[in-house]
Amino acid sequence: MAFAYSNLAIVRSHTGRLREAETLFDKAITIARKNKHPSLGPTLADFAQLKCSTGRTAEGLKLLDEAAPVTRADYPDRSWSAWVENVRGECLVRAGRREEGRKAIAVSSPVILRTWPAGTLFAVEAQRRAKLAT
C-alpha cells in the first residue's frame, strides 16, 4: 500500500489536487515507516517536492534530510539518492540558496538522466530543475 499511496499522491500533486496528495503522502509514509518499505526515501522526496513548490521549503528540506540516509541504504546504485538530491537542489533554489541548489541539481541530473528514459516523470523533472537553476 505504501507504493500505491505514493504513486497516487504523485498523480494528485501533478494534477493540482494538493490536499489529496498531502493526505496520500502521509498515508504512504506512515505505512512505509511501519513496514520498513524501500519506497520510504523516494516518497519522502516526492512529498518534499510538494512542500517546497508550495513555499514550505524548511519542511521540504527536513523531509529530504530524512530521505537521504534511508535512500542510500535501500538503493546503493545511487539512482534514488540522485532523485533526493535533485529535489533538494530545487528546494534550495526556492529557499534562496541558489548556488547550493544549482550544484545539487548539476551533480544529480546526469545520474537521473542515465537511469530513467527521456519523457519519464523523473527525466522531465530533472530537466525542468536544470532550467530552474540557470
N, CA, C and O atoms as CSV, one atom per row, in Angstrom:
chain,resi,resn,atom,element,x,y,z
A,1,MET,N,N,0.806,-1.195,0.000
A,1,MET,CA,C,0.000,0.000,0.000
A,1,MET,C,C,0.854,1.267,0.000
A,1,MET,O,O,0.434,2.302,-0.517
A,2,ALA,N,N,2.060,1.185,0.583
A,2,ALA,CA,C,2.927,2.371,0.614
A,2,ALA,C,C,3.211,2.849,-0.806
A,2,ALA,O,O,3.124,4.040,-1.103
A,3,PHE,N,N,3.547,1.915,-1.664
A,3,PHE,CA,C,3.867,2.251,-3.055
A,3,PHE,C,C,2.627,2.787,-3.779
A,3,PHE,O,O,2.713,3.764,-4.524
A,4,ALA,N,N,1.494,2.156,-3.561
A,4,ALA,CA,C,0.256,2.577,-4.227
A,4,ALA,C,C,-0.156,3.979,-3.788
A,4,ALA,O,O,-0.487,4.820,-4.623
A,5,TYR,N,N,-0.138,4.230,-2.492
A,5,TYR,CA,C,-0.485,5.570,-2.000
A,5,TYR,C,C,0.494,6.621,-2.520
A,5,TYR,O,O,0.092,7.726,-2.885
A,6,SER,N,N,1.758,6.278,-2.552
A,6,SER,CA,C,2.771,7.221,-3.030
A,6,SER,C,C,2.537,7.577,-4.496
A,6,SER,O,O,2.568,8.751,-4.863
A,7,ASN,N,N,2.305,6.579,-5.325
A,7,ASN,CA,C,2.069,6.844,-6.744
A,7,ASN,C,C,0.806,7.670,-6.960
A,7,ASN,O,O,0.781,8.570,-7.799
A,8,LEU,N,N,-0.226,7.365,-6.211
A,8,LEU,CA,C,-1.460,8.139,-6.327
A,8,LEU,C,C,-1.227,9.580,-5.862
A,8,LEU,O,O,-1.766,10.517,-6.451
A,9,ALA,N,N,-0.433,9.757,-4.818
A,9,ALA,CA,C,-0.100,11.105,-4.338
A,9,ALA,C,C,0.643,11.896,-5.411
A,9,ALA,O,O,0.387,13.086,-5.594
A,10,ILE,N,N,1.555,11.245,-6.117
A,10,ILE,CA,C,2.295,11.918,-7.193
A,10,ILE,C,C,1.326,12.393,-8.277
A,10,ILE,O,O,1.414,13.525,-8.753
A,11,VAL,N,N,0.414,11.521,-8.651
A,11,VAL,CA,C,-0.575,11.894,-9.665
A,11,VAL,C,C,-1.415,13.071,-9.174
A,11,VAL,O,O,-1.636,14.030,-9.913
A,12,ARG,N,N,-1.873,12.999,-7.949
A,12,ARG,CA,C,-2.694,14.087,-7.401
A,12,ARG,C,C,-1.904,15.399,-7.366
A,12,ARG,O,O,-2.444,16.457,-7.689
A,13,SER,N,N,-0.654,15.333,-6.983
A,13,SER,CA,C,0.129,16.569,-6.898
A,13,SER,C,C,0.363,17.172,-8.276
A,13,SER,O,O,0.384,18.395,-8.415
A,14,HIS,N,N,0.535,16.345,-9.285
A,14,HIS,CA,C,0.779,16.848,-10.639
A,14,HIS,C,C,-0.502,17.269,-11.360
A,14,HIS,O,O,-0.451,17.840,-12.449
A,15,THR,N,N,-1.630,16.985,-10.751
A,15,THR,CA,C,-2.897,17.429,-11.334
A,15,THR,C,C,-3.544,18.517,-10.482
A,15,THR,O,O,-4.722,18.830,-10.652
A,16,GLY,N,N,-2.768,19.089,-9.566
A,16,GLY,CA,C,-3.235,20.219,-8.785
A,16,GLY,C,C,-4.107,19.884,-7.593
A,16,GLY,O,O,-4.656,20.783,-6.957
A,17,ARG,N,N,-4.242,18.635,-7.288
A,17,ARG,CA,C,-5.070,18.227,-6.144
A,17,ARG,C,C,-4.156,18.052,-4.926
A,17,ARG,O,O,-3.937,16.942,-4.443
A,18,LEU,N,N,-3.638,19.170,-4.454
A,18,LEU,CA,C,-2.560,19.168,-3.463
A,18,LEU,C,C,-2.983,18.657,-2.092
A,18,LEU,O,O,-2.215,17.946,-1.444
A,19,ARG,N,N,-4.151,18.991,-1.646
A,19,ARG,CA,C,-4.603,18.484,-0.330
A,19,ARG,C,C,-4.733,16.972,-0.346
A,19,ARG,O,O,-4.320,16.295,0.595
A,20,GLU,N,N,-5.304,16.451,-1.410
A,20,GLU,CA,C,-5.405,14.999,-1.538
A,20,GLU,C,C,-4.019,14.380,-1.582
A,20,GLU,O,O,-3.771,13.347,-0.960
A,21,ALA,N,N,-3.120,15.011,-2.316
A,21,ALA,CA,C,-1.755,14.499,-2.420
A,21,ALA,C,C,-1.096,14.446,-1.053
A,21,ALA,O,O,-0.449,13.456,-0.712
A,22,GLU,N,N,-1.255,15.496,-0.275
A,22,GLU,CA,C,-0.637,15.517,1.054
A,22,GLU,C,C,-1.169,14.393,1.931
A,22,GLU,O,O,-0.401,13.728,2.625
A,23,THR,N,N,-2.478,14.179,1.903
A,23,THR,CA,C,-3.080,13.092,2.688
A,23,THR,C,C,-2.522,11.742,2.248
A,23,THR,O,O,-2.194,10.897,3.080
A,24,LEU,N,N,-2.417,11.548,0.942
A,24,LEU,CA,C,-1.900,10.283,0.417
A,24,LEU,C,C,-0.418,10.103,0.736
A,24,LEU,O,O,0.009,8.998,1.070
A,25,PHE,N,N,0.374,11.178,0.637
A,25,PHE,CA,C,1.782,11.077,1.018
A,25,PHE,C,C,1.909,10.702,2.498
A,25,PHE,O,O,2.727,9.856,2.861
A,26,ASP,N,N,1.101,11.331,3.342
A,26,ASP,CA,C,1.135,10.987,4.772
A,26,ASP,C,C,0.847,9.507,4.993
A,26,ASP,O,O,1.534,8.848,5.773
A,27,LYS,N,N,-0.168,8.986,4.308
A,27,LYS,CA,C,-0.511,7.563,4.438
A,27,LYS,C,C,0.644,6.687,3.954
A,27,LYS,O,O,1.020,5.719,4.615
A,28,ALA,N,N,1.192,7.033,2.808
A,28,ALA,CA,C,2.286,6.237,2.241
A,28,ALA,C,C,3.493,6.218,3.175
A,28,ALA,O,O,4.102,5.172,3.396
A,29,ILE,N,N,3.827,7.373,3.713
A,29,ILE,CA,C,4.996,7.471,4.595
A,29,ILE,C,C,4.760,6.705,5.891
A,29,ILE,O,O,5.660,6.014,6.369
A,30,THR,N,N,3.578,6.814,6.461
A,30,THR,CA,C,3.260,6.085,7.692
A,30,THR,C,C,3.411,4.583,7.478
A,30,THR,O,O,4.021,3.892,8.294
A,31,ILE,N,N,2.860,4.089,6.391
A,31,ILE,CA,C,2.931,2.654,6.092
A,31,ILE,C,C,4.370,2.234,5.797
A,31,ILE,O,O,4.827,1.191,6.265
A,32,ALA,N,N,5.080,3.047,5.021
A,32,ALA,CA,C,6.467,2.708,4.669
A,32,ALA,C,C,7.359,2.670,5.910
A,32,ALA,O,O,8.200,1.780,6.038
A,33,ARG,N,N,7.183,3.620,6.816
A,33,ARG,CA,C,7.977,3.614,8.061
A,33,ARG,C,C,7.677,2.366,8.878
A,33,ARG,O,O,8.589,1.690,9.354
A,34,LYS,N,N,6.397,2.067,9.034
A,34,LYS,CA,C,5.969,0.929,9.847
A,34,LYS,C,C,6.524,-0.384,9.306
A,34,LYS,O,O,6.916,-1.264,10.072
A,35,ASN,N,N,6.553,-0.507,7.987
A,35,ASN,CA,C,6.963,-1.764,7.354
A,35,ASN,C,C,8.382,-1.746,6.806
A,35,ASN,O,O,8.810,-2.695,6.150
A,36,LYS,N,N,9.113,-0.664,7.073
A,36,LYS,CA,C,10.474,-0.509,6.548
A,36,LYS,C,C,10.499,-0.756,5.038
A,36,LYS,O,O,11.362,-1.462,4.518
A,37,HIS,N,N,9.531,-0.154,4.358
A,37,HIS,CA,C,9.376,-0.343,2.917
A,37,HIS,C,C,10.388,0.520,2.162
A,37,HIS,O,O,10.621,1.667,2.544
A,38,PRO,N,N,10.988,-0.008,1.105
A,38,PRO,CA,C,12.001,0.760,0.362
A,38,PRO,C,C,11.456,1.981,-0.379
A,38,PRO,O,O,12.234,2.769,-0.916
A,39,SER,N,N,10.161,2.147,-0.415
A,39,SER,CA,C,9.611,3.349,-1.046
A,39,SER,C,C,9.683,4.570,-0.128
A,39,SER,O,O,9.364,5.679,-0.557
A,40,LEU,N,N,10.094,4.384,1.122
A,40,LEU,CA,C,10.093,5.494,2.077
A,40,LEU,C,C,10.925,6.679,1.592
A,40,LEU,O,O,10.423,7.802,1.552
A,41,GLY,N,N,12.164,6.456,1.230
A,41,GLY,CA,C,13.033,7.554,0.813
A,41,GLY,C,C,12.501,8.316,-0.386
A,41,GLY,O,O,12.368,9.538,-0.323
A,42,PRO,N,N,12.192,7.624,-1.485
A,42,PRO,CA,C,11.632,8.337,-2.634
A,42,PRO,C,C,10.313,9.052,-2.323
A,42,PRO,O,O,10.057,10.134,-2.852
A,43,THR,N,N,9.480,8.454,-1.472
A,43,THR,CA,C,8.212,9.096,-1.126
A,43,THR,C,C,8.443,10.357,-0.304
A,43,THR,O,O,7.777,11.370,-0.516
A,44,LEU,N,N,9.383,10.297,0.631
A,44,LEU,CA,C,9.730,11.497,1.386
A,44,LEU,C,C,10.209,12.602,0.444
A,44,LEU,O,O,9.868,13.771,0.624
A,45,ALA,N,N,10.998,12.224,-0.556
A,45,ALA,CA,C,11.496,13.213,-1.524
A,45,ALA,C,C,10.353,13.802,-2.342
A,45,ALA,O,O,10.317,15.009,-2.581
A,46,ASP,N,N,9.430,12.966,-2.766
A,46,ASP,CA,C,8.307,13.467,-3.553
A,46,ASP,C,C,7.413,14.389,-2.720
A,46,ASP,O,O,6.900,15.388,-3.226
A,47,PHE,N,N,7.231,14.052,-1.456
A,47,PHE,CA,C,6.450,14.915,-0.572
A,47,PHE,C,C,7.203,16.232,-0.337
A,47,PHE,O,O,6.596,17.300,-0.265
A,48,ALA,N,N,8.528,16.139,-0.219
A,48,ALA,CA,C,9.342,17.348,-0.080
A,48,ALA,C,C,9.171,18.251,-1.293
A,48,ALA,O,O,9.106,19.473,-1.157
A,49,GLN,N,N,9.099,17.656,-2.474
A,49,GLN,CA,C,8.883,18.437,-3.699
A,49,GLN,C,C,7.599,19.248,-3.592
A,49,GLN,O,O,7.575,20.435,-3.921
A,50,LEU,N,N,6.544,18.606,-3.134
A,50,LEU,CA,C,5.271,19.305,-2.979
A,50,LEU,C,C,5.417,20.434,-1.960
A,50,LEU,O,O,4.970,21.555,-2.204
A,51,LYS,N,N,6.035,20.141,-0.830
A,51,LYS,CA,C,6.209,21.165,0.212
A,51,LYS,C,C,7.005,22.349,-0.334
A,51,LYS,O,O,6.616,23.501,-0.140
A,52,CYS,N,N,8.099,22.077,-1.003
A,52,CYS,CA,C,8.954,23.155,-1.500
A,52,CYS,C,C,8.265,23.962,-2.590
A,52,CYS,O,O,8.418,25.182,-2.657
A,53,SER,N,N,7.523,23.297,-3.424
A,53,SER,CA,C,6.849,24.009,-4.519
A,53,SER,C,C,5.691,24.867,-4.027
A,53,SER,O,O,5.182,25.713,-4.763
A,54,THR,N,N,5.275,24.648,-2.778
A,54,THR,CA,C,4.195,25.452,-2.199
A,54,THR,C,C,4.726,26.391,-1.105
A,54,THR,O,O,3.978,26.836,-0.235
A,55,GLY,N,N,6.028,26.679,-1.169
A,55,GLY,CA,C,6.616,27.680,-0.279
A,55,GLY,C,C,7.019,27.208,1.097
A,55,GLY,O,O,7.391,28.017,1.947
A,56,ARG,N,N,6.951,25.912,1.330
A,56,ARG,CA,C,7.322,25.376,2.651
A,56,ARG,C,C,8.673,24.673,2.573
A,56,ARG,O,O,8.798,23.478,2.837
A,57,THR,N,N,9.679,25.463,2.199
A,57,THR,CA,C,10.998,24.877,1.936
A,57,THR,C,C,11.633,24.280,3.186
A,57,THR,O,O,12.309,23.256,3.088
A,58,ALA,N,N,11.442,24.875,4.343
A,58,ALA,CA,C,12.031,24.320,5.570
A,58,ALA,C,C,11.467,22.922,5.840
A,58,ALA,O,O,12.207,22.012,6.212
A,59,GLU,N,N,10.158,22.758,5.651
A,59,GLU,CA,C,9.544,21.438,5.829
A,59,GLU,C,C,10.062,20.457,4.786
A,59,GLU,O,O,10.345,19.299,5.093
A,60,GLY,N,N,10.182,20.931,3.558
A,60,GLY,CA,C,10.687,20.063,2.492
A,60,GLY,C,C,12.111,19.622,2.741
A,60,GLY,O,O,12.439,18.448,2.570
A,61,LEU,N,N,12.954,20.544,3.139
A,61,LEU,CA,C,14.358,20.190,3.407
A,61,LEU,C,C,14.476,19.221,4.571
A,61,LEU,O,O,15.356,18.359,4.571
A,62,LYS,N,N,13.607,19.349,5.559
A,62,LYS,CA,C,13.608,18.399,6.677
A,62,LYS,C,C,13.252,16.995,6.192
A,62,LYS,O,O,13.877,16.016,6.600
A,63,LEU,N,N,12.257,16.900,5.330
A,63,LEU,CA,C,11.901,15.590,4.756
A,63,LEU,C,C,13.062,15.009,3.959
A,63,LEU,O,O,13.314,13.805,4.008
A,64,LEU,N,N,13.767,15.863,3.229
A,64,LEU,CA,C,14.908,15.396,2.434
A,64,LEU,C,C,16.061,14.937,3.324
A,64,LEU,O,O,16.782,14.002,2.978
A,65,ASP,N,N,16.231,15.592,4.464
A,65,ASP,CA,C,17.257,15.141,5.411
A,65,ASP,C,C,16.956,13.741,5.923
A,65,ASP,O,O,17.872,12.952,6.153
A,66,GLU,N,N,15.687,13.431,6.101
A,66,GLU,CA,C,15.302,12.077,6.499
A,66,GLU,C,C,15.440,11.103,5.331
A,66,GLU,O,O,15.860,9.960,5.513
A,67,ALA,N,N,15.088,11.559,4.144
A,67,ALA,CA,C,15.101,10.680,2.969
A,67,ALA,C,C,16.505,10.247,2.567
A,67,ALA,O,O,16.699,9.108,2.142
A,68,ALA,N,N,17.482,11.132,2.692
A,68,ALA,CA,C,18.820,10.854,2.162
A,68,ALA,C,C,19.453,9.581,2.711
A,68,ALA,O,O,19.844,8.729,1.913
A,69,PRO,N,N,19.577,9.400,4.025
A,69,PRO,CA,C,20.243,8.180,4.508
A,69,PRO,C,C,19.439,6.911,4.250
A,69,PRO,O,O,20.009,5.853,3.981
A,70,VAL,N,N,18.118,7.016,4.332
A,70,VAL,CA,C,17.261,5.857,4.072
A,70,VAL,C,C,17.425,5.409,2.627
A,70,VAL,O,O,17.540,4.217,2.340
A,71,THR,N,N,17.433,6.369,1.733
A,71,THR,CA,C,17.533,6.063,0.306
A,71,THR,C,C,18.900,5.481,-0.035
A,71,THR,O,O,18.994,4.531,-0.812
A,72,ARG,N,N,19.953,6.042,0.539
A,72,ARG,CA,C,21.299,5.482,0.299
A,72,ARG,C,C,21.369,4.028,0.745
A,72,ARG,O,O,21.984,3.200,0.073
A,73,ALA,N,N,20.749,3.716,1.865
A,73,ALA,CA,C,20.770,2.344,2.377
A,73,ALA,C,C,19.944,1.397,1.515
A,73,ALA,O,O,20.353,0.264,1.264
A,74,ASP,N,N,18.786,1.860,1.065
A,74,ASP,CA,C,17.885,0.989,0.294
A,74,ASP,C,C,18.265,0.855,-1.177
A,74,ASP,O,O,17.933,-0.142,-1.818
A,75,TYR,N,N,18.959,1.859,-1.712
A,75,TYR,CA,C,19.283,1.879,-3.146
A,75,TYR,C,C,20.760,2.235,-3.349
A,75,TYR,O,O,21.081,3.378,-3.674
A,76,PRO,N,N,21.652,1.273,-3.160
A,76,PRO,CA,C,23.085,1.579,-3.268
A,76,PRO,C,C,23.552,1.979,-4.670
A,76,PRO,O,O,24.682,2.443,-4.823
A,77,ASP,N,N,22.710,1.811,-5.696
A,77,ASP,CA,C,23.125,2.173,-7.058
A,77,ASP,C,C,23.091,3.673,-7.315
A,77,ASP,O,O,23.481,4.114,-8.396
A,78,ARG,N,N,22.637,4.466,-6.354
A,78,ARG,CA,C,22.618,5.927,-6.389
A,78,ARG,C,C,21.467,6.529,-7.191
A,78,ARG,O,O,21.300,7.749,-7.175
A,79,SER,N,N,20.680,5.739,-7.880
A,79,SER,CA,C,19.617,6.327,-8.701
A,79,SER,C,C,18.629,7.124,-7.852
A,79,SER,O,O,18.354,8.286,-8.152
A,80,TRP,N,N,18.105,6.524,-6.819
A,80,TRP,CA,C,17.136,7.224,-5.984
A,80,TRP,C,C,17.794,8.282,-5.112
A,80,TRP,O,O,17.169,9.290,-4.785
A,81,SER,N,N,19.035,8.066,-4.737
A,81,SER,CA,C,19.757,9.110,-3.995
A,81,SER,C,C,19.915,10.351,-4.861
A,81,SER,O,O,19.832,11.475,-4.365
A,82,ALA,N,N,20.142,10.150,-6.144
A,82,ALA,CA,C,20.233,11.286,-7.068
A,82,ALA,C,C,18.894,12.007,-7.127
A,82,ALA,O,O,18.851,13.235,-7.198
A,83,TRP,N,N,17.810,11.257,-7.098
A,83,TRP,CA,C,16.476,11.874,-7.099
A,83,TRP,C,C,16.296,12.757,-5.860
A,83,TRP,O,O,15.822,13.889,-5.959
A,84,VAL,N,N,16.675,12.234,-4.705
A,84,VAL,CA,C,16.568,13.004,-3.464
A,84,VAL,C,C,17.383,14.293,-3.582
A,84,VAL,O,O,16.908,15.365,-3.205
A,85,GLU,N,N,18.597,14.193,-4.099
A,85,GLU,CA,C,19.459,15.377,-4.208
A,85,GLU,C,C,18.949,16.362,-5.259
A,85,GLU,O,O,19.132,17.572,-5.125
A,86,ASN,N,N,18.316,15.841,-6.295
A,86,ASN,CA,C,17.749,16.714,-7.322
A,86,ASN,C,C,16.597,17.534,-6.741
A,86,ASN,O,O,16.496,18.736,-6.984
A,87,VAL,N,N,15.744,16.882,-5.984
A,87,VAL,CA,C,14.653,17.587,-5.310
A,87,VAL,C,C,15.245,18.593,-4.323
A,87,VAL,O,O,14.779,19.729,-4.235
A,88,ARG,N,N,16.275,18.174,-3.579
A,88,ARG,CA,C,16.934,19.081,-2.639
A,88,ARG,C,C,17.443,20.330,-3.375
A,88,ARG,O,O,17.323,21.447,-2.873
A,89,GLY,N,N,18.005,20.127,-4.551
A,89,GLY,CA,C,18.502,21.260,-5.318
A,89,GLY,C,C,17.416,22.283,-5.591
A,89,GLY,O,O,17.624,23.484,-5.417
A,90,GLU,N,N,16.261,21.805,-6.018
A,90,GLU,CA,C,15.157,22.742,-6.265
A,90,GLU,C,C,14.720,23.425,-4.975
A,90,GLU,O,O,14.469,24.630,-4.965
A,91,CYS,N,N,14.630,22.673,-3.901
A,91,CYS,CA,C,14.221,23.268,-2.622
A,91,CYS,C,C,15.205,24.349,-2.180
A,91,CYS,O,O,14.807,25.400,-1.677
A,92,LEU,N,N,16.484,24.077,-2.375
A,92,LEU,CA,C,17.495,25.070,-2.008
A,92,LEU,C,C,17.370,26.322,-2.856
A,92,LEU,O,O,17.468,27.434,-2.337
A,93,VAL,N,N,17.155,26.157,-4.151
A,93,VAL,CA,C,16.957,27.313,-5.029
A,93,VAL,C,C,15.755,28.114,-4.542
A,93,VAL,O,O,15.825,29.338,-4.426
A,94,ARG,N,N,14.660,27.427,-4.260
A,94,ARG,CA,C,13.445,28.097,-3.803
A,94,ARG,C,C,13.635,28.769,-2.442
A,94,ARG,O,O,12.956,29.747,-2.127
A,95,ALA,N,N,14.558,28.242,-1.640
A,95,ALA,CA,C,14.833,28.812,-0.315
A,95,ALA,C,C,15.820,29.972,-0.383
A,95,ALA,O,O,16.173,30.553,0.643
A,96,GLY,N,N,16.267,30.309,-1.602
A,96,GLY,CA,C,17.201,31.410,-1.761
A,96,GLY,C,C,18.668,31.001,-1.680
A,96,GLY,O,O,19.556,31.854,-1.676
A,97,ARG,N,N,18.913,29.730,-1.617
A,97,ARG,CA,C,20.281,29.197,-1.556
A,97,ARG,C,C,20.648,28.681,-2.954
A,97,ARG,O,O,20.953,27.505,-3.156
A,98,ARG,N,N,20.602,29.611,-3.897
A,98,ARG,CA,C,20.685,29.321,-5.326
A,98,ARG,C,C,21.942,28.538,-5.717
A,98,ARG,O,O,21.834,27.525,-6.409
A,99,GLU,N,N,23.097,28.968,-5.303
A,99,GLU,CA,C,24.334,28.305,-5.730
A,99,GLU,C,C,24.402,26.872,-5.204
A,99,GLU,O,O,24.795,25.955,-5.926
A,100,GLU,N,N,24.025,26.693,-3.966
A,100,GLU,CA,C,23.993,25.354,-3.374
A,100,GLU,C,C,23.003,24.460,-4.131
A,100,GLU,O,O,23.287,23.293,-4.399
A,101,GLY,N,N,21.846,25.020,-4.467
A,101,GLY,CA,C,20.843,24.275,-5.215
A,101,GLY,C,C,21.299,23.924,-6.617
A,101,GLY,O,O,21.099,22.805,-7.087
A,102,ARG,N,N,21.920,24.903,-7.287
A,102,ARG,CA,C,22.432,24.651,-8.648
A,102,ARG,C,C,23.422,23.493,-8.644
A,102,ARG,O,O,23.394,22.643,-9.534
A,103,LYS,N,N,24.289,23.463,-7.651
A,103,LYS,CA,C,25.295,22.401,-7.573
A,103,LYS,C,C,24.627,21.037,-7.373
A,103,LYS,O,O,24.995,20.063,-8.029
A,104,ALA,N,N,23.654,20.971,-6.475
A,104,ALA,CA,C,22.956,19.698,-6.238
A,104,ALA,C,C,22.253,19.213,-7.497
A,104,ALA,O,O,22.275,18.021,-7.805
A,105,ILE,N,N,21.641,20.118,-8.213
A,105,ILE,CA,C,20.944,19.757,-9.456
A,105,ILE,C,C,21.960,19.309,-10.516
A,105,ILE,O,O,21.738,18.314,-11.206
A,106,ALA,N,N,23.058,20.034,-10.642
A,106,ALA,CA,C,24.071,19.704,-11.658
A,106,ALA,C,C,24.709,18.335,-11.415
A,106,ALA,O,O,24.993,17.603,-12.364
A,107,VAL,N,N,24.930,17.994,-10.158
A,107,VAL,CA,C,25.567,16.707,-9.835
A,107,VAL,C,C,24.586,15.548,-9.998
A,107,VAL,O,O,24.968,14.473,-10.460
A,108,SER,N,N,23.335,15.759,-9.626
A,108,SER,CA,C,22.374,14.652,-9.619
A,108,SER,C,C,21.683,14.416,-10.968
A,108,SER,O,O,21.290,13.287,-11.265
A,109,SER,N,N,21.533,15.436,-11.765
A,109,SER,CA,C,20.789,15.289,-13.025
A,109,SER,C,C,21.369,14.239,-13.969
A,109,SER,O,O,20.597,13.460,-14.530
A,110,PRO,N,N,22.685,14.173,-14.176
A,110,PRO,CA,C,23.201,13.146,-15.088
A,110,PRO,C,C,22.873,11.722,-14.642
A,110,PRO,O,O,22.622,10.855,-15.480
A,111,VAL,N,N,22.872,11.474,-13.344
A,111,VAL,CA,C,22.532,10.138,-12.838
A,111,VAL,C,C,21.074,9.827,-13.156
A,111,VAL,O,O,20.748,8.725,-13.597
A,112,ILE,N,N,20.211,10.794,-12.931
A,112,ILE,CA,C,18.787,10.602,-13.214
A,112,ILE,C,C,18.572,10.352,-14.705
A,112,ILE,O,O,17.831,9.445,-15.085
A,113,LEU,N,N,19.211,11.147,-15.539
A,113,LEU,CA,C,19.011,11.019,-16.987
A,113,LEU,C,C,19.604,9.732,-17.553
A,113,LEU,O,O,19.173,9.264,-18.606
A,114,ARG,N,N,20.582,9.162,-16.869
A,114,ARG,CA,C,21.106,7.844,-17.273
A,114,ARG,C,C,20.202,6.715,-16.785
A,114,ARG,O,O,20.162,5.643,-17.389
A,115,THR,N,N,19.489,6.953,-15.710
A,115,THR,CA,C,18.675,5.909,-15.086
A,115,THR,C,C,17.291,5.807,-15.703
A,115,THR,O,O,16.796,4.712,-15.969
A,116,TRP,N,N,16.671,6.961,-15.928
A,116,TRP,CA,C,15.291,6.968,-16.426
A,116,TRP,C,C,15.246,7.554,-17.827
A,116,TRP,O,O,15.886,8.572,-18.092
A,117,PRO,N,N,14.503,6.932,-18.724
A,117,PRO,CA,C,14.446,7.388,-20.115
A,117,PRO,C,C,13.796,8.766,-20.274
A,117,PRO,O,O,13.018,9.214,-19.432
A,118,ALA,N,N,14.141,9.405,-21.366
A,118,ALA,CA,C,13.535,10.687,-21.720
A,118,ALA,C,C,12.021,10.530,-21.745
A,118,ALA,O,O,11.495,9.510,-22.191
A,119,GLY,N,N,11.341,11.542,-21.268
A,119,GLY,CA,C,9.888,11.518,-21.265
A,119,GLY,C,C,9.276,10.971,-19.992
A,119,GLY,O,O,8.084,11.167,-19.751
A,120,THR,N,N,10.067,10.287,-19.168
A,120,THR,CA,C,9.533,9.807,-17.895
A,120,THR,C,C,9.443,10.977,-16.926
A,120,THR,O,O,10.107,11.997,-17.108
A,121,LEU,N,N,8.633,10.826,-15.914
A,121,LEU,CA,C,8.474,11.871,-14.910
A,121,LEU,C,C,9.828,12.310,-14.358
A,121,LEU,O,O,10.084,13.506,-14.214
A,122,PHE,N,N,10.682,11.357,-14.053
A,122,PHE,CA,C,11.956,11.672,-13.412
A,122,PHE,C,C,12.881,12.458,-14.341
A,122,PHE,O,O,13.521,13.421,-13.918
A,123,ALA,N,N,12.946,12.050,-15.587
A,123,ALA,CA,C,13.789,12.766,-16.548
A,123,ALA,C,C,13.242,14.167,-16.814
A,123,ALA,O,O,13.998,15.137,-16.853
A,124,VAL,N,N,11.948,14.264,-16.992
A,124,VAL,CA,C,11.328,15.569,-17.257
A,124,VAL,C,C,11.547,16.507,-16.074
A,124,VAL,O,O,11.877,17.677,-16.269
A,125,GLU,N,N,11.371,16.017,-14.866
A,125,GLU,CA,C,11.567,16.845,-13.677
A,125,GLU,C,C,13.023,17.283,-13.525
A,125,GLU,O,O,13.291,18.428,-13.160
A,126,ALA,N,N,13.961,16.381,-13.803
A,126,ALA,CA,C,15.377,16.749,-13.731
A,126,ALA,C,C,15.704,17.843,-14.744
A,126,ALA,O,O,16.457,18.770,-14.445
A,127,GLN,N,N,15.141,17.729,-15.926
A,127,GLN,CA,C,15.372,18.762,-16.955
A,127,GLN,C,C,14.721,20.084,-16.551
A,127,GLN,O,O,15.296,21.149,-16.777
A,128,ARG,N,N,13.544,20.027,-15.966
A,128,ARG,CA,C,12.882,21.243,-15.502
A,128,ARG,C,C,13.712,21.912,-14.401
A,128,ARG,O,O,13.872,23.133,-14.389
A,129,ARG,N,N,14.227,21.113,-13.495
A,129,ARG,CA,C,15.045,21.687,-12.419
A,129,ARG,C,C,16.333,22.291,-12.949
A,129,ARG,O,O,16.794,23.313,-12.442
A,130,ALA,N,N,16.909,21.677,-13.951
A,130,ALA,CA,C,18.142,22.231,-14.535
A,130,ALA,C,C,17.866,23.630,-15.099
A,130,ALA,O,O,18.689,24.534,-14.958
A,131,LYS,N,N,16.713,23.798,-15.730
A,131,LYS,CA,C,16.345,25.114,-16.268
A,131,LYS,C,C,16.069,26.107,-15.133
A,131,LYS,O,O,16.444,27.277,-15.218
A,132,LEU,N,N,15.424,25.638,-14.092
A,132,LEU,CA,C,15.123,26.474,-12.944
A,132,LEU,C,C,16.401,27.021,-12.298
A,132,LEU,O,O,16.426,28.147,-11.800
A,133,ALA,N,N,17.449,26.211,-12.314
A,133,ALA,CA,C,18.689,26.565,-11.637
A,133,ALA,C,C,19.573,27.514,-12.448
A,133,ALA,O,O,20.572,28.015,-11.931
A,134,THR,N,N,19.219,27.767,-13.715
A,134,THR,CA,C,20.066,28.645,-14.525
A,134,THR,C,C,19.743,30.106,-14.315
A,134,THR,O,O,20.370,30.971,-14.927
